Amino acid sequence: MSEALWTPSPERVIKANMTEFLRYVEERGGPPVPDYSADSYWQLHEWSVNNPERFWSLIWRFCGIVGHRGTGGGAERVGVGLDNMGPPDPEKGPHWFPDASLNFAENLLRFTEDAPALASWNEEGHQRTLTFKELREAVETLALALSAAGVVAGDRVAGWLPNIPEAVIAMLAATSLGAIWSSCSPDFGAQGVMDRFGQIEPKILFAADGYLYNGKEIDLLPRLRQIAFRIQSLEHVVVTPYRKQMPDLEGVRKGTLWSRFIAAQWGIATTRKQTPPDEPPRRTPPHGVFRTPVEGNKIPETQHFEVKPPGFERFPFDHPLYIMYSSGTTGLPKCMVHSAGGTLIQHLKELILHTDLKREDCIFYYTTCGWMMWNWLVSALGVGVKMVLYDGAPLYPTPDILWEMVDREGITIFGTSAKYLALLEKSGTEPRKNHDLSKLKAILSTGSPLAHHSFDYVYKKIKSDVHLASISGGSDIISCFVLGNPILPVYRGEIQTPGLGMAVDVFDDRGRPVRLIPGELVCTRPFPSMPIAFWDDPDGAKYKAAYFDHFPGVWRHGDWAEITRNRGYIIYGRSDATLNPGGVRIGTAEIYRQVEQLPEVVESVAVGQEIDGGGGSSGDVRIVLFVKLQPGLSLDETLCERITSRLRENTTPLHVPKKIIQVEDIPRTISGKISELAVREVIHGRPVKNTEALANPQSLRFYERLEELRH
């Protein structure tokens, strides 16, 4: 067993929400907790998977979810049809909390004090801060306007917005009415936005006039005119003046400024219909995060009563909340519909237990509104913490701009991508030297596998006593399969644990569990944050094909992964992008983590080129490695030899590419992930089906008709 890079102190373990939950479960008939060692967590995990109804019922109570749990005329029903692992079927299930009702926005707006709730930054620094009270008032004002505009439960409301407070306000206002929210990042082109929103036919579109990225002003209005014209379902296009005081909306069909939309709708409906409850409902005491004493901010359990705010109609647990999208690199993006209850209970579980989020914390995640980490981050409002938004390039105007923000805002949980940490390391930045990181307790990383050298960089150059949690999941489940654990050690290159309640495993090609060798990442039992449906998929065929065709009755996620001796997980990349030289499957991340440690290499992409007949019985593939080098450098024989030697010495001879080619750029999806599939199609002369899914589609031309690949 390898040596741990970080081990939580006994004091930290005792104070962790995960430890509090262990006690809480034991007191209610769960597994005994003789101590707070790693074995205690693994016993809890096994119990959570084998007793899903009991586990998720306790999670509801422990996290203090506001809503009516329902009794079904007798005992509380938590799960129905949990033996059916597949697309939810009206009769067979799986269904969660079928008698419960809640309002997602009500849960995120439960705090109303004047404490900071949301701080907003961009490349120009701090922009503004909203308190919980101000946020709630802004949401209620916009919700009234949306209601007057005819928005009702089930309508789609879309956001094509930078990562600014208006995105959060619009989402909460829409979902408070039972409408379904869907968002895209403003770096999507017009066709990419239409490929997504055109499928779901939104009634309202929220947009901005522009945004700032890498020091450049990006004007969104030309694209907005195209989008508004093409999506005929739109009844209002509401524009927030983010970069200009008074943007020119001429030519934007149905376009109006945010302030004018509110004023106009208030003229239609100056009062909100209110149905006061017969009696104030008792809010379930939110144990764990609120039971941890916080000076000046402790909420005694005897005071856990509140009147349901007027206007928060409660909907079924599986009422649709979000529509998320697949990357769309192989065709039109798939539209995945997620439920309010499933999203809420899964996010609170991950934030409170696996991230150890408490009321005194301040959380940040570098994300756009088009990535599921934005949805995950916003759910932190339900824990009553300050949340920080950042809009712009993460390394501009200086590589340490985000760390200046950490200092100023007192960020305790810092979320980012593996690529950011790799680029920060290459820039030579050492945050620990110039910044006060005393409050920082956790760094989260996702988006792609976190390389071994990035683990070392965090502990040597950022902070030695910090919980580094690599996490992995996706928009498919709007959450994580495997993630961090604040009471367990961190090992280099590994994700610490599967999530509680998640029956995660690794299968070989025959569907058999394997250990210490790579295989397909799977989940063998239902969980609440599974999509409730795909949009426009009445018979569930798209849903079934996406996850359940490979192993019947088992969710195949599409990641190539391995379970380690520490019971942690290594993700090697997407299984459909694995390389197969000589019939041996290799994850691309194994190559990247070696090659990108060379200072000359900025980033790389590896694909398999079909040779000798191209995939027939006598065919094979050879690995081709494309490298983007530091400015001014050229690939020569010496650097090629260093690349091949490093791979041969640190992996296996099969990992060594047959061809190494320098390119000017590497294609990435809008969410920042390298698109091996797009490169693979181009080098074989096949069309890339949806270049609108790429952030830099022009980069594909560097891979066309390469002479080096003809022999």
HUVENWO-V784399 format. One line per field, one symbol per residue. ss: DSSP state (@ for helix, = for strand, . for the rest). psi: psi as a letter, one per 40 degrees, with the letter a starting at -180 (. if undefined). burial: # if it has 16 or more other ideal C-beta (glycine too) atoms within 10 Angstrom, else .. Layout:
ss=???
psi=???
burial=???
//
This chain:
ss=.....=...@@@@@@.@@@@@@@@@@@..........@@@@@@@@@@@@@.@@@@@@@@@@@....==..........==........=...=.==....==.@@@@@.......=======..=======@@@@@@@@@@@@@@@@@.......=====....@@@@@@@@@@@@...=====.....@@@@@@@@@@@...=====.====..====.@@@@@@@@@@.....=====..............===@@@@@@@@@@@.............=..................@@@.=.........==...======.........=====@@@@@@@@@@@@@@@.......====......@@@@@@@@@@@@..======.........@@@@@@@@@...=====@@@@@@@@@....@@@@.......=====.....@@@@@@@@@@@....====.===....=====......=....=.==.....====.....=.....=====.........==......@@@@@@@.......=========.....======@@@.=.@@@..=.@@@@@@@@.....===========........==========.......@@@@@@@@@@@@@@..@@@...====.....==....=.@@@@@@@@.......@@@=..@@@@@@@...@@@..
psi=hihidhhiidddddeiddddddddddefeaiigdafiddddddddddddegdddddddddddefhhihdiefebihhdihfeeggahhhdddaiihfeeiiihddddefdheieihdhhhiaeeahdihhidddddddddddddddddeehiheihhihgiigiddddddddddddeeihihiiieehiddddddcdddegidhhhiidaihhfehhhheddddddddddgeehdhhhhhgdeidgihehehheiiidddddddddddheihhhgiidihihhhhgicdeehhhhefhhhdeeghihhhieghhiidfhhdihiiideeeahiihhhiidddddddddddddddefhideihiihhiieeieddddddeddeefihhhihhaheeheiefddddddddefhdhhiaidddddddddeehgdddeihfdeheihihadihhidddddddddechdgihhhhihbiddefaidiaiheeiihiheihdiiihehgiihiaeefhhiieiiahhiheiiideiieiihfgdeedddddddeddhhehhhdeihiihideeaihheahdeeiifhfehhhhddddddddeehddhdiihhihhhifegeadeiiiihhhhhhiiheiihidddddddddddddebiddehidhhhhidihhiideehhgdddddddeeeiihdgeeeidgdddddeehfhddee.
burial=....##.#...##.########.##....##.#..#.#.##.###.###.##.##############.##......######.#####....####################...########.....####.###.###.########.#...##############################################.############....#.##.######..#..#.########...#.#..##.####..##..#.................##########......#........##.##.#################.#############################################################.##...#########.##################..####..#.#..################.###.###..##########################################......#...##################.#....##..###.##..###########.##########.###.#....#############..#########..........##########.....#...##..##.##......####..####.###################....#.######.#.##.##..#..#..
//
